Amino acid sequence: MATTYNNLYMDIRQTLRRAGIEAATLEARELMCFASGKTRSQLVQDGQLYVPPAIEERAKDLVRRHLAGEPVAYLIGEWEFYGLPLDISESVLIPRPDTETLVDHVVAWLRPLPECRVLDLCAGSGCIGLAIASQVPGARVVLGELDEGALRICRQNIRRNSLSGQVVSLKMDALSDPPPRLGDFDCLVCNPPYIPSGDIAGLDVSVRDYEPHLALDGGTDGLDFYRSVCRRWRDVLHTGSRLAFEVGIGQADDVLRLMRGEGFGELEILPDPAGIPRVVTGLRYREVYADA
């Protein structure tokens, strides 16, 4: 039986709610927009029109795939972060609202500077560095990423958000030394892989079976990337530059100790909106010598 766009949207929303999906309203809207090829405003405007059968079947197929575990962002190929529309593929993690805590902190620190250089290491989709560039006009941002698929997404998102005058992407490995002639930075921001290797099998199916393990696996204790960035990448920061990490649940104290041991001071642990310690940040203070 024929149905209207509005009725189909409400049916999808109810289906997602019954499945226990908290963001059912947002996800139903995004799936409907993608299936119909309409913008959000067009979907509202055309709410009382009847849905062509092909679009209805496409929407229902997307819902079936989502209920089986496939994330909406991968189904529709895009997601929004910090007000920016971003291309998303299975080469990159889906940006989370938790990460806005990291952006908020770095943006507040950088804004008073007339100009600054920022390195977003383990950039993934580029969401952090692009959000910073969008909020800090004087920032020049380098998105550092190892995976070629992720670098491709970074480049697409730079163009999509018209930030090519502020942002570039470069291939670099956070577990290796910085590339030569990279220069120094006023801020290094990093949301690295931080899931302990042994915990990945127990992750929710939407993460374990769809998101890239390269962007999840932080080694045996989840701290491999934090160690490497603190030790190998310290010298891309001059004295007084800021290092800011996103951390997983229960990792903040360990990361703070790593930073302190590598010459960082004014260390802080910042909570996300849920009160979970989410960001560890500090300033480069001193040189660290092998016999120290």
C-alpha positions in Angstrom: 0.0 0.0 0.0 1.3 3.4 -0.9 2.7 5.6 1.9 3.8 9.2 2.3 7.3 10.3 3.0 6.2 11.4 6.5 4.6 8.1 7.3 7.6 6.1 6.1 9.9 8.3 8.1 7.7 7.7 11.2 7.6 4.0 10.6 11.4 3.8 10.3 11.8 5.9 13.4 9.5 3.6 15.4 11.3 0.5 14.1 14.7 1.9 15.2 13.2 2.9 18.6 11.9 -0.7 19.1 15.4 -1.9 18.4 16.7 0.2 21.3 18.5 2.8 19.1 18.8 6.0 21.1 19.4 8.2 18.0 16.4 6.8 16.2 15.1 10.3 15.1 18.4 11.4 13.6 19.1 8.0 12.0 15.6 7.7 10.5 15.9 11.1 9.0 19.4 10.4 7.5 18.3 7.1 6.0 15.2 8.7 4.5 17.2 11.6 3.0 19.7 9.2 1.5 17.2 6.7 0.1 15.1 9.5 -1.5 17.9 11.8 -2.6 16.3 14.7 -0.8 17.7 17.2 1.6 16.3 17.5 5.1 14.2 20.6 4.2 12.9 18.9 1.0 11.9 15.8 3.0 9.8 18.0 5.3 8.4 20.0 2.4 7.4 16.8 0.5 6.2 14.9 3.6 2.6 14.4 2.4 3.7 13.2 -1.1 3.6 9.5 -1.9 6.8 7.6 -1.9 7.7 5.8 -5.2 8.0 2.0 -4.6 11.7 1.9 -5.5 12.5 4.5 -2.9 10.4 2.8 -0.3 12.2 -0.5 -0.9 15.6 1.2 -0.8 14.8 2.8 2.5 13.6 -0.5 4.0 16.7 -2.3 2.7 18.9 0.4 4.4 17.0 -0.2 7.7 17.5 -4.0 7.4 21.2 -3.5 7.0 21.4 -1.0 9.8 19.5 -3.4 12.2 22.0 -6.1 11.3 24.8 -3.8 12.6 26.0 -1.7 9.7 26.4 1.9 10.9 24.3 4.7 9.3 27.4 6.7 8.4 28.8 3.9 6.3 25.4 3.2 4.7 25.0 6.9 3.5 28.8 7.6 3.1 28.8 10.8 5.2 28.4 12.2 8.7 28.4 15.5 10.4 31.0 16.6 13.0 31.3 20.0 14.7 28.9 21.4 12.1 31.0 20.1 9.2 29.7 17.7 6.6 32.2 14.9 6.1 32.6 12.1 3.6 33.0 8.8 5.4 34.1 5.3 4.2 35.0 2.1 5.9 38.7 3.3 5.8 38.0 5.7 8.6 36.3 5.7 12.0 32.9 7.4 12.3 33.4 10.7 14.2 31.9 10.6 17.7 30.4 13.5 19.7 32.9 12.6 22.5 35.7 13.9 20.3 34.2 17.4 20.3 35.6 17.7 23.8 39.1 17.5 22.3 38.3 20.1 19.6 36.7 22.5 22.2 39.8 22.5 24.3 42.3 23.0 21.4 40.2 25.7 19.8 40.0 27.7 23.0 43.7 27.5 23.4 44.6 28.4 19.8 42.1 31.3 19.2 44.2 34.0 21.0 47.2 33.2 18.7 47.4 35.4 15.6 48.7 32.4 13.6 49.6 28.8 14.5 50.6 25.4 13.0 48.6 22.4 14.1 49.3 18.7 13.4 46.4 16.3 13.6 48.1 12.9 13.8 46.1 9.7 13.2 43.7 12.0 11.4 41.3 9.4 10.0 38.6 11.4 8.2 40.3 14.6 9.2 37.4 15.6 11.4 39.5 17.0 14.2 41.9 19.1 12.2 39.2 20.4 9.9 37.0 21.4 12.8 40.0 23.3 14.3 40.7 25.0 11.0 37.0 26.0 10.6 37.1 27.7 14.1 40.6 29.2 14.1 41.2 31.3 10.9 44.9 31.7 11.7 45.5 28.0 11.9 47.5 26.1 9.3 46.7 22.4 9.8 48.5 19.2 8.6 46.4 16.0 8.6 48.8 13.2 9.2 47.6 9.7 8.3 49.1 6.4 7.3 46.3 4.6 5.5 45.8 5.5 1.8 42.1 5.1 2.0 41.9 7.5 4.9 44.1 10.0 3.2 41.8 9.9 0.2 38.9 10.8 2.6 40.9 13.6 4.2 41.5 15.1 0.8 37.8 14.9 -0.1 36.8 16.5 3.2 39.3 19.3 2.7 37.7 20.1 -0.6 34.2 19.6 0.6 34.6 22.1 3.3 36.6 24.6 1.2 39.5 24.5 3.6 42.4 23.9 1.1 43.8 27.3 2.0 44.4 26.2 5.6 44.7 22.4 5.5 46.9 19.8 3.8 47.1 16.1 4.2 50.4 14.1 4.4 51.2 10.4 4.8 52.9 9.7 8.1 53.1 6.9 10.6 52.6 7.7 14.3 54.5 4.6 15.3 57.6 5.8 13.4 59.7 8.9 13.4 58.3 12.1 11.9 59.1 12.7 8.2 62.1 15.0 7.6 61.5 18.7 7.0 58.0 18.6 8.6 58.8 21.6 10.7 57.5 22.4 14.2 54.0 23.0 15.5 52.2 25.0 18.1 49.9 22.1 18.8 49.8 18.4 18.1 46.4 16.8 18.5 45.9 13.1 18.3 43.0 10.7 18.7 44.9 7.4 18.1 43.9 3.8 18.1 43.5 3.0 21.8 41.5 -0.3 22.1 43.6 -3.1 23.7 44.1 -5.8 21.1 42.4 -8.4 23.2 39.3 -6.3 23.6 38.5 -5.9 19.9 36.7 -9.2 19.6 34.3 -8.1 22.3 33.3 -4.8 20.7 29.8 -4.1 19.5 29.2 -5.7 16.1 28.7 -2.2 14.5 32.3 -1.4 15.5 34.0 -4.8 15.3 32.7 -5.9 12.0 32.6 -2.5 10.2 35.1 0.0 11.5 38.7 -0.3 10.5 40.8 -2.3 13.0 43.9 -0.3 12.0 42.2 2.7 13.6 41.1 0.7 16.7 44.0 -1.5 17.7 46.2 0.3 20.2 48.4 -2.7 21.1 48.4 -5.1 24.0 47.5 -2.4 26.6 46.0 0.1 24.2 48.9 2.6 24.8 51.3 1.9 21.9 50.4 5.1 20.0 50.5 7.3 23.1 54.1 6.0 23.9 55.2 6.6 20.4 53.8 10.1 20.0 55.2 11.2 23.3 58.7 9.9 22.6 59.1 10.0 18.8 57.0 13.1 18.0 58.0 15.3 20.9 60.5 17.2 18.8 57.9 18.5 16.4 56.8 20.7 19.3 58.8 23.6 20.6 58.9 24.6 24.2 55.4 25.9 25.2 53.6 23.9 22.4 50.6 21.9 23.3 50.0 18.1 23.0 46.4 17.0 23.4 45.2 13.4 23.2 41.8 11.8 23.2 41.9 8.7 25.5 39.8 5.7 26.1 37.9 4.8 29.4 40.4 4.1 32.2 43.5 5.4 30.2 43.8 9.0 31.3 46.1 8.5 34.3 48.4 6.2 32.3 48.6 8.7 29.4 49.2 11.6 31.9 52.2 9.7 33.4 53.6 9.0 29.9 53.4 12.7 29.1 55.0 13.8 32.3 57.9 11.3 31.8 58.6 12.8 28.4 58.9 16.4 29.5 55.3 17.7 29.4 53.9 20.0 32.1 50.7 21.8 33.1 49.0 18.5 32.5 45.2 18.3 32.7 42.6 15.6 32.4 39.3 16.9 30.9 35.9 15.1 31.0 33.5 14.7 28.1 29.8 15.7 28.6 29.1 12.3 30.2 31.8 13.0 32.8 34.2 10.4 31.5 37.9 11.5 31.4 38.3 12.0 27.6 41.2 14.4 27.0 44.7 14.5 28.4 46.6 17.7 27.5 49.8 19.5 28.4 52.6 21.8 27.3 56.1 20.7 26.2 58.3 22.0 29.0 61.8 20.6 28.8 64.3 18.3 27.1 64.5 14.7 28.2 67.9 13.1 28.3 68.6 9.4 28.1 70.3 9.4 31.5 67.5 11.4 33.2 
